[in-house]
């Protein structure tokens, strides 16, 4: 399935890999830590990530994305699989300096082009055991497995559906592994997830 989505919202999860929490010397959260990105941040595979003038420190965050199939509210984690259209690669691009300045994440995460998705949507995979890797200019920066998630995909869909109604095409990006870091104009960022493919974007100004 080609990556054609028109989400009403993108719900993102912070600190959702055990190895990332260890890297940051942070306690394991008791419940998912969520924030949102606007639909206008979405771009596709091969599109350019535009470095905004407002930031001097742009970071990549490779992630597994979940695409919602049907309108849902208050589903259990056991029911969640029925409401998932499929999975794709995501890059939760972040203006890290703005995140530190603000103390919350909306501005840092919401610029246009800050949510690359692609290259395809795949449904017949097990989201609990997928290799995930992020490369910058061919050099591996992040490498982990979704089995290291603190809250798995189905727990996340259930938790979020208890807070807000999810609509067809809505996206959940499920957190990033350890190894996040800086990207600059001219860099090529690749997020590869087992069974899905490679999301590739170049940073421009």
C-alpha positions in Angstrom: 0.0 0.0 0.0 1.5 3.4 -1.0 1.9 6.0 1.7 -1.1 8.2 1.1 -2.5 9.4 4.5 -4.4 12.5 5.5 -4.4 12.4 9.3 -6.5 14.7 11.4 -3.7 14.5 14.1 -0.4 12.8 14.8 0.0 11.5 18.4 3.6 11.0 19.4 5.1 9.1 22.3 8.1 10.2 24.3 10.6 7.9 26.1 9.2 4.5 25.0 12.3 2.4 24.6 14.0 0.8 27.5 17.4 1.3 26.0 16.7 5.0 25.4 15.6 5.5 29.0 18.8 3.9 30.1 20.8 6.1 27.8 19.2 9.2 29.3 19.4 7.8 32.9 15.6 8.4 33.2 13.1 6.5 35.2 10.7 4.2 33.3 7.4 6.0 33.0 4.2 4.5 34.6 2.1 5.4 31.6 2.8 6.6 28.0 4.0 10.2 27.7 2.2 11.7 24.7 2.3 14.9 22.7 1.0 15.9 19.3 2.3 17.1 15.9 0.1 18.9 13.4 -1.0 17.2 10.1 0.9 20.0 8.2 4.2 18.5 9.5 3.7 15.4 7.3 5.9 14.8 4.2 6.6 11.6 2.2 9.6 9.5 1.3 12.0 11.5 -0.8 10.6 14.9 0.3 12.9 17.5 1.8 13.1 18.2 5.5 13.4 22.0 5.7 15.6 23.5 8.4 13.7 26.4 9.9 15.5 29.7 10.6 14.3 29.5 14.2 16.6 26.6 15.2 20.3 25.9 15.3 20.0 22.3 16.4 17.9 19.9 14.3 17.6 16.3 15.4 16.4 13.0 13.8 14.3 10.5 15.7 13.5 7.3 13.8 10.3 5.6 14.8 7.6 3.1 13.9 4.3 4.7 12.9 0.9 3.2 13.3 -2.0 4.2 10.9 -5.5 4.0 12.3 -8.1 2.3 10.1 -11.5 3.1 11.7 -13.0 5.6 14.1 -12.3 4.3 17.6 -12.8 5.3 21.2 -12.1 3.3 24.4 -10.8 0.1 22.8 -8.8 -2.4 24.8 -5.3 -3.5 23.9 -6.7 -6.8 22.8 -9.1 -5.1 20.4 -6.6 -2.6 19.1 -5.2 -4.8 16.3 -8.6 -4.7 14.5 -8.4 -0.9 14.1 -4.9 -0.7 12.7 -4.6 -0.2 8.9 -0.9 -0.8 9.0 2.6 0.4 9.8 5.3 2.6 8.3 8.5 4.4 9.1 8.5 7.8 10.7 11.1 10.5 11.6 10.0 12.7 14.5 12.2 15.7 13.5 12.8 18.0 16.4 14.3 21.4 17.0 16.1 20.3 20.1 17.3 23.8 21.2 13.7 25.1 21.1 12.5 22.0 23.1 15.0 22.9 25.8 14.0 26.6 25.8 10.3 26.0 25.9 10.3 23.1 28.4 7.4 21.6 26.4 7.5 20.1 23.0 4.9 21.7 20.7 7.0 24.3 19.0 10.0 22.1 18.6 8.0 19.3 17.0 5.5 21.1 14.8 7.3 22.9 11.9 6.3 22.0 8.4 8.2 18.9 7.1 8.9 17.7 10.7 7.0 14.3 10.2 8.4 12.3 7.3 6.4 9.1 6.7 7.0 6.2 4.3 7.9 4.6 2.1 4.8 2.2 2.2 2.2 1.0 4.6 2.5 -2.6 5.6 -0.1 -4.5 7.5 1.1 -8.1 7.8 3.9 -7.7 10.3 4.4 -8.2 14.0 5.0 -4.7 15.4 6.3 -6.2 18.7 9.5 -7.5 17.1 10.9 -5.4 14.3 14.5 -4.2 13.8 14.7 -0.4 13.5 17.7 1.6 12.4 18.4 5.2 11.6 21.3 6.3 9.4 22.7 9.7 8.6 24.8 9.9 5.4 25.0 6.1 5.5 26.3 5.9 9.0 24.2 4.1 11.6 23.1 6.3 14.4 20.2 4.3 16.0 19.7 0.6 16.1 17.2 -1.3 18.3 14.1 -3.5 18.1 10.5 -2.7 18.8 10.5 -5.5 21.4 12.4 -2.9 23.6 9.3 -0.7 23.7 8.1 0.1 27.2 4.5 0.2 25.9 3.8 -1.8 22.8 1.7 -0.7 19.9 -1.5 -2.2 21.1 -1.2 -0.7 24.6 -0.5 2.7 23.0 -3.6 2.5 20.7 -5.8 1.6 23.7 -4.3 4.3 26.0 -4.7 7.0 23.4 -8.3 5.9 22.5 -9.2 6.4 26.1 -8.2 10.0 25.9 -9.4 11.1 22.4 -11.3 9.7 19.5 -9.0 8.4 16.8 -10.2 8.8 13.2 -9.3 6.9 10.0 -5.8 8.0 8.8 -4.7 9.3 12.2 -1.1 8.5 13.0 0.6 7.3 16.2 4.4 7.5 16.2 5.6 5.2 18.9 8.9 6.6 20.3 12.5 6.5 19.3 15.4 4.2 20.3 18.7 5.5 21.7 21.1 7.4 19.6 19.2 10.6 18.6 21.4 13.3 17.3 21.9 16.3 15.0 21.4 16.7 11.3 22.4 19.6 9.0 21.6 21.0 5.6 22.8 18.5 3.0 22.4 15.4 5.2 20.5 12.4 4.1 18.5 10.7 6.8 17.3 7.1 6.4 14.9 5.3 8.8 14.7 1.6 8.1 12.3 -0.8 9.7 12.3 -4.6 9.1 9.5 -5.6 6.8 8.6 -2.1 5.8 11.5 -0.5 4.0 13.5 2.7 4.0 12.2 6.2 4.6 14.8 8.6 3.0 14.8 12.4 3.2 17.4 15.1 2.6 17.7 18.2 4.8 17.5 21.5 3.0 17.1 25.2 3.9 
